[in-house]
Amino acid sequence: MAWLFLIVAGLLEVLWAYSMKLSEGFTRPGASAVTIVAMIFSFGLLSIAMRALPLGTAYTVWTGIGAVGAFLVGIVVLGEQVSALRIAAAVMIVGGLVLMKVSTTA
């Protein structure tokens, strides 16, 4: 169950990063509210996952899901630049996440 909480927390990190971008420096109330609520739930689920998972694993996977997810949202939704180097970096992050998962017994 800890892994499920961690994955959802990571997806909520993607949501709050995207909504923060849409908030335009917290000047748009709706996007700002989504950002804050998503942050609270993301941190809350991360803290629950950390009850059963090692700190290093939980935090690395959480930030990795957020980083790769924000990267993908940037490309797909916001039309940000796609390059071989950026894709290679994202693939390496995912590889690290997989290694963290398989090296953790919890």
C-alpha positions as CSV (number, residue, x, y, z in Angstrom):
1,M,0.0,0.0,0.0
2,A,2.9,2.3,0.7
3,W,4.0,2.2,-3.0
4,L,0.5,3.1,-4.1
5,F,0.5,6.1,-1.7
6,L,3.9,7.1,-3.1
7,I,2.8,6.9,-6.7
8,V,-0.3,9.0,-6.1
9,A,1.8,11.5,-4.1
10,G,4.2,11.7,-7.1
11,L,1.3,12.3,-9.5
12,L,0.0,15.0,-7.3
13,E,3.4,16.6,-7.4
14,V,3.1,16.7,-11.2
15,L,-0.4,18.3,-10.7
16,W,0.9,21.0,-8.3
17,A,3.9,21.8,-10.5
18,Y,1.6,22.3,-13.5
19,S,-1.0,24.3,-11.7
20,M,1.8,26.4,-10.2
21,K,2.9,27.3,-13.7
22,L,-0.7,28.1,-14.6
23,S,-1.0,30.3,-11.4
24,E,1.4,32.8,-13.0
25,G,3.2,33.5,-9.7
26,F,0.2,32.8,-7.6
27,T,-1.7,35.7,-9.2
28,R,-4.5,33.4,-10.5
29,P,-6.7,32.3,-7.5
30,G,-8.1,29.1,-9.1
31,A,-4.7,27.7,-10.2
32,S,-3.2,28.9,-6.9
33,A,-5.8,27.0,-4.9
34,V,-5.2,23.8,-6.9
35,T,-1.5,24.1,-6.3
36,I,-1.8,24.5,-2.6
37,V,-4.4,21.6,-2.2
38,A,-2.4,19.3,-4.4
39,M,0.8,20.1,-2.4
40,I,-0.9,19.3,0.9
41,F,-2.2,16.0,-0.3
42,S,1.1,15.1,-2.1
43,F,3.1,15.8,1.1
44,G,0.5,14.0,3.2
45,L,0.6,10.8,1.1
46,L,4.4,11.0,0.9
47,S,4.5,11.1,4.7
48,I,2.2,8.1,4.9
49,A,4.4,6.2,2.4
50,M,7.5,7.0,4.5
51,R,6.1,5.0,7.4
52,A,6.9,1.8,5.5
53,L,9.5,2.9,3.0
54,P,13.1,4.1,3.6
55,L,13.5,7.9,3.4
56,G,15.9,7.7,0.4
57,T,13.7,5.5,-1.6
58,A,10.5,7.3,-0.9
59,Y,11.9,10.8,-1.5
60,T,13.8,9.8,-4.6
61,V,10.8,8.1,-6.2
62,W,8.5,11.0,-5.3
63,T,10.7,13.6,-6.8
64,G,11.5,11.4,-9.8
65,I,7.8,10.9,-10.6
66,G,7.3,14.6,-10.2
67,A,10.4,15.5,-12.4
68,V,9.5,13.1,-15.3
69,G,5.8,13.9,-15.1
70,A,6.4,17.6,-15.2
71,F,8.8,17.1,-18.1
72,L,6.1,15.1,-20.0
73,V,3.4,17.7,-19.2
74,G,5.7,20.4,-20.3
75,I,6.2,18.7,-23.7
76,V,2.7,17.4,-24.3
77,V,0.6,20.2,-22.8
78,L,2.8,23.3,-22.8
79,G,4.7,22.6,-26.1
80,E,8.1,22.8,-24.5
81,Q,11.3,21.8,-26.3
82,V,11.9,18.1,-27.1
83,S,15.5,17.1,-27.7
84,A,17.4,13.8,-27.5
85,L,19.4,15.0,-24.5
86,R,16.3,15.9,-22.5
87,I,14.7,12.6,-23.4
88,A,17.9,10.7,-22.4
89,A,17.9,12.6,-19.0
90,A,14.2,11.5,-18.4
91,V,15.1,7.9,-19.3
92,M,17.9,7.9,-16.8
93,I,15.6,9.3,-14.1
94,V,13.1,6.5,-14.8
95,G,16.0,4.0,-14.8
96,G,17.0,5.3,-11.3
97,L,13.4,5.0,-10.1
98,V,13.2,1.4,-11.3
99,L,16.5,0.6,-9.5
100,M,15.2,2.2,-6.3
101,K,12.1,0.1,-6.5
102,V,13.8,-3.2,-7.1
103,S,16.5,-2.6,-4.4
104,T,13.9,-1.9,-1.7
105,T,12.4,-4.7,0.3
106,A,9.4,-2.8,1.6
